[in-house]
Amino acid sequence: IQNLLIALAVLAIGSVAHAATITWTNTTGGNWNVAANWSPNQVPGSADAVLITASGTYTVILDAGATVAGLTLGGVSGIQTLTNSAGSLTLNNSSFVNANGVLVLAGSGTKNLYGVLTNAGIIQMTGSGALYCYGGSGAGKLINLAGGLVDIQSDVSITSSGYSSEAIVNQGTVRKSGGTGTNTIAPIFNNTGTLDVQTGTVSLNGGGSGNGQFIAAAGATILFSSSYTVNSGSQFMGAGTNLWSGGTITLNGSVTSSNAILAGATLAGTNGILSGLMTWTSGMMDSGSIFTIATNGVLVLAGSAQKNLYGTITNAGTIQMTGSGALYC
């Protein structure tokens, strides 16, 4: 599989007249700016929708900068690759990476996402240039479908301008597989799939919600530095650390943990139930909160900081007090 090297700038505009659908037809591969490679025989323009969906394994080379209305990459069989040798690709509206498509965000330049990018294939983030999510009215959003993979292979971040619509909606897998530093995810991160951090740190700065898996490998950290709603069925797993350090962590229903640490955040919710192991080193349980330790649950109070209990803990499992910091009720 060849890499898809693309500088992505999705610009929100209104409808454009005289738009055409331009379809790639040369399944041996070739240059974008050759009219004979397309049907109809014309190089796509700024108002056109582009389809690179013909079956087969081939590479389309973006040999000069191009602007199109939208792109659909990936057919029903084979591997369809779009790679740039010169210039960048500007997408004016929503775009799609289908199951047989591979999109690689490389280099030091910022990739600007002003629309909605839906991934059912593979997105690889390999460079140092951030993916910048921007927009109102539902724009600035990356939707990673079930079976889709966003593979972060370097210490590159996903940034946001602060609109509430800017979000990562993960139904598949978001993985940090490379880089020993910190990747910041600034948009809202709604997770019903898996966040798999194999190295370094991923910091969830924009908050979010979900009932997915958060897996931190040995030496790796998932940092919850903003408020997050943890719904029933969520799992915090791995030999590393899921660190609840900031904002309010609201537990809704049964949660399984092997490595969650409450370290500075406020724990809230009225029906949180813990199975497995959770450690409390600092922070507080909010007024009115109700937290239950299940029969197979263990809560460890560790470290020197005071733990402030303003809510109610109901223990059916085990509470271990191992540190020097007092429990303040």
C-alpha positions as CSV (number, residue, x, y, z in Angstrom):
1,I,0.0,0.0,0.0
2,Q,1.4,3.3,-1.0
3,N,1.0,6.4,1.2
4,L,-1.5,9.1,0.4
5,L,0.3,12.4,0.9
6,I,-2.3,15.2,0.9
7,A,-2.6,18.6,2.4
8,L,-6.2,18.8,3.3
9,A,-8.1,22.1,3.4
10,V,-11.9,21.7,3.5
11,L,-13.5,25.1,2.9
12,A,-17.2,25.7,3.6
13,I,-19.0,27.4,0.7
14,G,-22.4,27.5,-0.7
15,S,-23.7,25.6,-3.7
16,V,-21.9,26.3,-7.0
17,A,-23.6,26.2,-10.4
18,H,-22.4,24.1,-13.4
19,A,-20.9,21.5,-11.2
20,A,-19.9,18.2,-12.7
21,T,-18.9,14.7,-11.4
22,I,-15.5,13.8,-12.7
23,T,-14.5,10.1,-12.4
24,W,-11.0,8.7,-12.5
25,T,-10.8,5.9,-15.2
26,N,-7.1,5.0,-15.6
27,T,-6.7,2.0,-13.4
28,T,-2.9,1.8,-14.2
29,G,-2.5,5.1,-12.4
30,G,-1.2,8.4,-13.6
31,N,-1.1,12.1,-13.1
32,W,-4.1,14.2,-12.0
33,N,-3.6,16.9,-14.6
34,V,-4.0,14.7,-17.6
35,A,-7.5,15.1,-19.0
36,A,-7.5,11.6,-20.6
37,N,-7.4,10.0,-17.1
38,W,-10.8,11.3,-16.3
39,S,-14.4,10.9,-17.5
40,P,-15.4,13.2,-19.0
41,N,-12.0,14.0,-20.4
42,Q,-11.3,17.1,-18.3
43,V,-9.2,18.0,-15.3
44,P,-11.5,18.5,-12.3
45,G,-12.2,22.1,-11.4
46,S,-13.2,24.0,-8.2
47,A,-16.9,23.2,-8.7
48,D,-16.5,19.5,-9.5
49,A,-17.0,16.4,-7.4
50,V,-14.2,13.9,-7.8
51,L,-14.6,10.1,-7.7
52,I,-11.5,7.9,-7.4
53,T,-13.5,4.7,-6.9
54,A,-12.7,2.4,-9.8
55,S,-11.6,-1.0,-8.6
56,G,-8.0,-2.0,-8.9
57,T,-4.7,-1.1,-7.2
58,Y,-3.3,2.1,-8.6
59,T,-1.9,5.5,-7.7
60,V,-3.2,8.9,-8.7
61,I,-0.4,11.5,-8.5
62,L,-1.5,15.0,-7.7
63,D,1.2,16.7,-9.8
64,A,0.0,20.3,-9.2
65,G,-2.2,22.1,-6.7
66,A,-6.0,21.5,-7.2
67,T,-9.3,22.7,-5.8
68,V,-12.5,20.6,-6.1
69,A,-15.9,20.6,-4.5
70,G,-15.4,17.2,-2.8
71,L,-13.6,13.9,-3.0
72,T,-14.6,10.3,-2.6
73,L,-11.6,8.0,-2.4
74,G,-11.8,4.2,-2.3
75,G,-13.6,1.6,-4.5
76,V,-15.0,-1.8,-3.8
77,S,-11.8,-3.7,-4.4
78,G,-8.1,-3.1,-4.6
79,I,-6.3,-0.2,-3.1
80,Q,-6.8,3.3,-4.4
81,T,-4.0,5.8,-3.4
82,L,-3.8,9.5,-3.9
83,T,-0.4,10.9,-3.5
84,N,0.9,14.4,-4.1
85,S,4.2,15.2,-5.9
86,A,3.5,18.9,-6.0
87,G,0.9,21.3,-4.6
88,S,-2.0,20.6,-2.3
89,L,-5.6,19.6,-2.6
90,T,-8.4,21.9,-1.5
91,L,-11.8,20.3,-0.8
92,N,-14.7,22.7,-0.7
93,N,-17.3,20.4,0.9
94,S,-17.7,17.0,2.7
95,S,-15.4,14.3,1.6
96,F,-15.1,10.5,2.2
97,V,-12.3,7.9,2.6
98,N,-14.0,4.6,1.9
99,A,-12.8,1.2,3.1
100,N,-10.1,0.8,0.4
101,G,-8.8,4.3,0.6
102,V,-5.8,5.5,2.5
103,L,-5.2,9.2,3.5
104,V,-1.9,10.3,4.9
105,L,-1.6,13.7,6.5
106,A,2.2,14.4,6.3
107,G,4.7,17.2,6.5
108,S,4.9,20.4,8.6
109,G,2.0,22.3,7.1
110,T,-1.4,22.7,8.9
111,K,-4.3,20.7,7.5
112,N,-7.5,22.8,7.7
113,L,-10.8,20.9,8.0
114,Y,-13.7,23.3,7.5
115,G,-16.2,20.6,6.5
116,V,-16.9,17.0,7.6
117,L,-14.4,14.2,6.8
118,T,-15.9,10.7,7.1
119,N,-13.4,7.8,7.3
120,A,-14.2,4.2,6.7
121,G,-10.7,3.4,5.6
122,I,-7.3,4.5,7.0
123,I,-6.1,8.0,7.9
124,Q,-2.4,8.2,8.9
125,M,-1.0,11.2,10.6
126,T,2.7,11.1,10.0
127,G,4.0,14.7,10.0
128,S,4.3,17.6,12.4
129,G,1.6,19.8,10.9
130,A,-1.6,19.8,13.0
131,L,-5.0,18.9,11.7
132,Y,-7.0,22.1,12.4
133,C,-10.8,21.6,12.8
134,Y,-12.7,24.8,12.2
135,G,-16.3,25.8,11.6
136,G,-19.9,26.2,12.8
137,S,-23.1,24.7,11.5
138,G,-21.9,21.1,11.9
139,A,-18.5,21.7,10.2
140,G,-15.0,21.0,11.4
141,K,-15.7,17.4,12.2
142,L,-13.9,14.1,11.7
143,I,-16.2,11.0,11.8
144,N,-14.3,7.7,12.1
145,L,-16.8,5.0,11.3
146,A,-16.8,1.5,12.8
147,G,-13.9,-0.4,11.1
148,G,-12.1,2.9,10.3
149,L,-8.6,3.6,11.7
150,V,-7.0,6.9,12.5
151,D,-3.4,6.1,13.1
152,I,-1.3,8.9,14.7
153,Q,2.3,8.0,14.0
154,S,4.0,11.1,15.4
155,D,3.6,13.8,18.1
156,V,1.1,15.8,16.0
157,S,-2.0,17.4,17.4
158,I,-5.6,17.9,16.4
159,T,-6.5,21.6,17.1
160,S,-9.7,23.5,17.3
161,S,-11.0,27.1,17.2
162,G,-13.6,26.4,20.0
163,Y,-16.9,26.0,18.1
164,S,-19.1,23.3,19.7
165,S,-19.6,21.5,16.4
166,E,-15.8,20.8,16.1
167,A,-15.5,17.2,17.1
168,I,-13.9,13.8,16.6
169,V,-16.6,11.2,16.5
170,N,-14.9,7.9,17.0
171,Q,-16.8,4.7,16.3
172,G,-13.8,2.8,15.1
173,T,-10.2,3.0,16.4
174,V,-8.0,6.1,17.0
175,R,-4.5,4.9,17.7
176,K,-1.3,6.6,18.7
177,S,1.4,4.2,17.4
178,G,4.4,6.5,17.2
179,G,6.1,9.4,19.0
180,T,6.9,9.5,22.7
181,G,5.6,13.0,23.3
182,T,2.1,14.4,23.7
183,N,-0.7,14.6,21.1
184,T,-3.4,17.1,22.0
185,I,-6.9,16.5,20.8
186,A,-8.6,19.9,21.3
187,P,-12.0,19.3,19.7
188,I,-14.7,17.3,21.6
189,F,-13.8,13.6,21.6
190,N,-16.9,11.4,21.5
191,N,-15.9,7.8,21.8
192,T,-18.0,4.7,21.3
193,G,-15.1,2.9,19.7
194,T,-11.5,2.5,21.0
195,L,-8.8,5.1,21.8
196,D,-5.6,3.0,21.8
197,V,-2.5,4.8,23.0
198,Q,0.6,2.6,22.5
199,T,3.2,5.2,23.2
200,G,3.5,8.7,24.7
201,T,0.5,10.7,25.8
202,V,-2.8,11.7,24.3
203,S,-4.4,14.6,26.0
204,L,-8.2,15.1,25.6
205,N,-8.5,18.8,26.1
206,G,-11.9,19.3,24.6
207,G,-13.9,17.0,26.8
208,G,-16.6,14.7,25.3
209,S,-18.6,11.6,26.2
210,G,-19.1,8.0,25.3
211,N,-19.1,4.4,26.4
212,G,-16.0,3.2,24.5
213,Q,-12.6,1.7,25.4
214,F,-9.6,3.8,26.5
215,I,-6.5,1.6,26.3
216,A,-3.1,2.9,27.5
217,A,-0.2,0.6,27.0
218,A,2.8,0.3,29.4
219,G,4.4,3.7,29.7
220,A,1.6,5.4,27.9
221,T,-1.0,7.9,29.2
222,I,-4.5,9.0,28.3
223,L,-4.9,12.4,30.0
224,F,-8.4,13.6,30.7
225,S,-7.7,17.3,31.2
226,S,-11.2,18.6,30.6
227,S,-14.7,17.5,31.7
228,Y,-15.8,14.1,30.3
229,T,-19.0,12.1,30.6
230,V,-18.3,8.4,31.1
231,N,-21.3,6.4,30.1
232,S,-22.2,2.8,31.1
233,G,-20.0,0.2,29.5
234,S,-16.9,2.3,29.3
235,Q,-13.6,0.5,29.9
236,F,-10.3,2.0,31.1
237,M,-7.7,-0.6,30.4
238,G,-4.0,-1.4,29.8
239,A,-0.7,-1.4,31.6
240,G,-0.4,2.4,31.3
241,T,-2.5,5.1,32.9
242,N,-5.9,6.7,32.3
243,L,-5.4,9.9,34.3
244,W,-8.4,12.0,35.3
245,S,-6.6,15.3,36.0
246,G,-9.0,18.2,35.2
247,G,-12.6,19.2,34.9
248,T,-15.4,17.0,36.0
249,I,-15.6,13.3,35.3
250,T,-19.3,12.3,35.3
251,L,-19.9,8.5,35.7
252,N,-23.2,7.3,34.3
253,G,-23.7,3.6,35.1
254,S,-21.2,0.7,35.3
255,V,-17.6,1.3,34.4
256,T,-14.7,-1.2,34.2
257,S,-11.2,0.0,35.1
258,S,-7.8,-1.5,35.6
259,N,-5.8,1.8,35.5
260,A,-8.0,4.8,36.0
261,I,-6.5,7.4,38.4
262,L,-8.5,10.3,39.9
263,A,-5.7,12.9,40.2
264,G,-7.1,16.4,40.4
265,A,-10.5,16.1,38.6
266,T,-13.9,16.2,40.3
267,L,-15.8,12.9,40.2
268,A,-19.6,13.4,39.7
269,G,-22.7,11.4,38.9
270,T,-25.4,9.7,40.9
271,N,-25.2,6.1,39.6
272,G,-21.5,5.4,39.0
273,I,-20.5,1.8,39.6
274,L,-16.9,0.6,39.6
275,S,-15.7,-2.8,38.6
276,G,-12.0,-3.5,38.7
277,L,-9.3,-1.2,40.0
278,M,-9.3,2.6,40.4
279,T,-6.8,4.8,42.3
280,W,-7.6,8.1,44.0
281,T,-4.6,10.3,44.6
282,S,-6.1,13.8,44.7
283,G,-9.3,15.7,43.7
284,M,-12.7,15.3,45.1
285,M,-16.1,13.5,44.8
286,D,-18.6,16.1,44.2
287,S,-21.5,17.1,46.4
288,G,-24.6,15.0,45.6
289,S,-22.5,12.3,43.8
290,I,-23.2,8.7,44.5
291,F,-20.4,6.2,43.7
292,T,-20.7,2.5,44.3
293,I,-17.8,0.0,44.4
294,A,-19.1,-3.3,43.1
295,T,-18.2,-6.6,44.7
296,N,-15.3,-7.0,42.3
297,G,-14.2,-3.4,42.6
298,V,-11.2,-2.0,44.4
299,L,-10.7,1.7,45.2
300,V,-7.2,2.6,46.4
301,L,-6.6,5.9,48.3
302,A,-2.9,6.6,47.6
303,G,-0.4,9.4,47.9
304,S,0.0,12.4,50.2
305,A,-2.8,14.7,49.0
306,Q,-6.1,15.0,50.9
307,K,-9.1,13.3,49.3
308,N,-12.3,15.3,49.7
309,L,-15.5,13.3,49.8
310,Y,-18.6,15.6,49.5
311,G,-20.8,12.9,48.1
312,T,-21.6,9.2,49.0
313,I,-19.4,6.1,48.5
314,T,-21.2,2.8,48.9
315,N,-18.7,0.0,49.2
316,A,-19.6,-3.6,48.3
317,G,-16.0,-4.4,47.3
318,T,-12.7,-3.2,48.7
319,I,-11.3,0.2,49.8
320,Q,-7.6,0.3,50.4
321,M,-6.0,3.3,52.2
322,T,-2.3,3.2,51.4
323,G,-1.0,6.7,51.4
324,S,-0.5,9.5,53.9
325,G,-3.2,11.8,52.6
326,A,-6.4,11.9,54.7
327,L,-9.9,11.2,53.5
328,Y,-11.9,14.3,54.3
329,C,-15.6,13.7,54.7
